[in-house]
């Protein structure tokens, strides 16, 4: 069985670099997808309160033969819980839905800066980390300005999960992550509109290497040092995606993909979107 490499978070926790995203699966789909993925070699799973499938993710873990210690579960909570006490309420509710005693990574799903309570939320998460309800803590969709407020308060997330792909580069943000020791985790790693799947440069690399376009893009994420969690309910596609851990891109091919960044592609605006 092929397993993902891991990344060491700044607190020493080992996080699988490649895993399975579960949005927009329902509970039944998530249970089947997670169970199949564990059998294929996946160990990292990404869910959220807002996905409404935490119970299914937990069921998929229980259906598998893998031990809890082998599995890395990430979940995220919504803006209504952005307070020190609210975070504990949200985490405990997620644990009940998952049927678990702890999660491996807890994230603030969106900063919701108009509400301006994410620093309080992070303080609450730090308390959950000390209490053992989560093994690591982080954020999702945070821009440099959002991170700066955390830094000013003395907090550094272990992970920032952001929208990123070879077209949609986030170089300024990634540079901040590297400076602070924050792991970059990417969502929608294969793009959101399908256009990148027909890119001629990536297509040529894939054909030459006998790999799929998706595998080449996912490999680019891994060799860039990012964690990533593409979603699929199809066992065959899950295995195909996991194949990205089994080969390397040359420095030249990495540079060619690096050069594909486009200025006309913008991420979802975390100052205006969120839940």
N, C-alpha and C positions, 0 to 999 in steps of 0.2 A: 504494500500500500504506500502510495506517495503522500507525504505530508508537507504542509506549508513550512517554509522557514519562519523564524520568529524575529521579532524586534524587541529589544529591551527598553522598557519605559524608564523614565528618569528615577522612578522609585524602585527599580530592579525587577518589576513584574515582566515576565516574558509573554508577549502578545503575538499570536499567529499573524503573519503578514498578509495572508490571503484567506478570505472567508466568503460566507454567503449572506447577501442582503435578503430581507424578507418582505419589503414593501413592494406591491400592495396585496400580498397574500392574505387570505382569511385564515382562521384558526386551522381548519381542516387541511388547507393547502400547505400551511406552514409546518404542520406536524409531519406530513408526508415528505415535504422537501427537506426538512432538517434531518429526519431519519435516514433518508437516502443519501444525503450529503455526508453524514457521519460515516456511513458504510463506505463511501468513496474516498474518504480521507480528510474531509473538512473538519476543522476544530473551532473556527471562529464564526459566530453567528450574530447578526445585527438586527435588533428589533427596536420598538419604541412604544410608549404609551399610545401615541397617536396612530400607530399602525393597527391597533386593535387585534393583534395576533400573538401577544405574549403567551397566552395560555397554550396556543398551538406550538409555539417554539419550545416551551417546556415539555409538552407532550412528546414532541419529536426527540428530545434528549432522552426522555425516559424509555422510549421505544428502542433505543439503540443499545449496543453492547458496550459502548464507551463509558468509562467512569466519569463522574462529574468533574474530577480534577483535571481530566484531559480536555474539557470543553471550556471555551472562552465565550461568555455571553455578554453582549453589550446591549443596554437599553437606554432610553432617553425620556425626559419628562417635559411637560408643557408649561406654558408661562404662568398658569394659575398657581403653580407651586413655587414660584420664585421668591422664597423667603427661607430663613434658616430652619424654621419648623416645618414649612411646607415641603421642603425637599425630603425630609424624613417620611412624611405622610406619603409622598409620591413613590419613594423607593420601597417602602413596606408594601404598598398596594401592588407595585410591579412584582415584587417577590412572591406575593400571594398568587398572582395570576400565573407567574412562571412556575410556581411550585418549587422554589429554590430558597436556600438559606442566605445566599449572597449572589451578587452579580460580579463579573470580573471588571467591567467598565461601565460607569454611570456618566451620562452626558447631559448637559443643558442643551435641549434640542435646537432652540433658536435664541438669540440674545434679546429680542424684543426691546430695543433700546428706548422706545417711547415709554415703556413701563419702567425701565431703568432700575431693575431689581436683581440683575444677574450677578452682581458682586455678592449680594446677600445670599443668593442661591449657592454660589460657589463656596461661601463660608460654611453653609449647611452641609454641602457635600464633603468638605474637609472633615467635618465631625463624623459623617457616616464612614469615611475611610478609617478613622481612628476606631470606630465601633466595630469594624469588620463586616459591615453590610455590603461594601464594595471593595474590590482590591485596587482599583485605580479610578481616577476621576478626570473628566475633560469637558470639552465643549464641542458644539457643532455649529457650523455656519458663522463663526466669529470672524469679523474683519479686523484689520490692524488696530483700528480705534477701539473696538470692543476689548481686544486683548490688552491694550494699553491700560485700560481702567483696572483690569485684573492685576496686571503687573504693579500698578501704583498702589494697590491694596495689599501687595505682598504675595499674590497667588500666581502660580504658573501651572496651567493644565498639563496633564500627561499627554493628551491627544487633542487635536482639533480636526474634526471630520468636516471636509469641505467639498464642494462641487469642483471637480478638476478632471480634465482629460487633455490629450495632446493638442487639441485646438484651443481649449480653454485653459490657458496657462495662468497660474497664480503666483508668479515668481516672487513678488514682494512679500506676500504672505508666507510662502515656503521659506524664504530667507529668514524671516522672524522666527519661524518654528525652529529652524536649524540653530540659530543663535541661542535660543532659550532651551533647547533640548526637548522640544515638543514633537511628538510623532504626527506626521501628516497622514490622515486617512481620507481616501477619496471616495465620494459617492458619484453615481452615474459615470463610472470610469470609461464606459464605451460611448459617451455622448448621449444627448437627450433626443436628438431628431434623426438619428441613423446616418447622417451625412458622412461621418468619419469612417464608417464601415466600408465606404466606397472610395476612400482616399487612394490615389494611384501609388504614392510612395509606400504606404503601409502594405498595399496589395502586392507590390513587387517584392518587398521583403518577405511577406508571408509565402508567396509562391516559391521563392528561391529556397526558403527553409523548410518547405513542406508543412507549414503550419497554417492555421486559420488566421484571418485578420483579427478576430477577437483575441486569440491567444497572443498575438504580437503586441496588441495594445495593452493587454493586461501585463505582459512581461515588461513592457516599458514602465508601467507603474511600479512594479517590484524593483526593477533595477534603478529607478529614480529614488528609491528608498521609502516609497509610500506603502502604507497598508491599504487594502482595497477589498470591497465586498460586492461584487456583481450579483445580481439576483437571477435565479432560474428555478422553476419548479420541475423542470425536465431532467431526469437522472442522466441522460446521455449528454445534455448540454452542460450539466454540472461537471461531469468528468472531463469534457472537452475544455472547459474553462480552467479546471485545476491543472490541466496539462501545461499551463504557463509557468509552473514552478520547475519544470523538467528540462529547460533549455536556456541558453543565454543569447542575448543580442550582442553583436560586436559594438565596439565603441563608435564605429562609423555609422552603423544603423541607428544607434541611440541618438547620435548627433543629428541625423537626418530627420528623425521623428521629433526631436527637440525643436527643430527649425519650423515645424508646422503651426506653431502658435499664431492665432489670428486676433487682430484688434477689434474685429466686428462681433466677437463672441463675448457675451457678458454673463456672469452667474446670476442666479436668483438673488435679488437684492435683500440682504438680511436686515437692512434698515426699514424695509417696507413690508416684508413677508415674515411669517412665523406663526406659531401656535403654542 
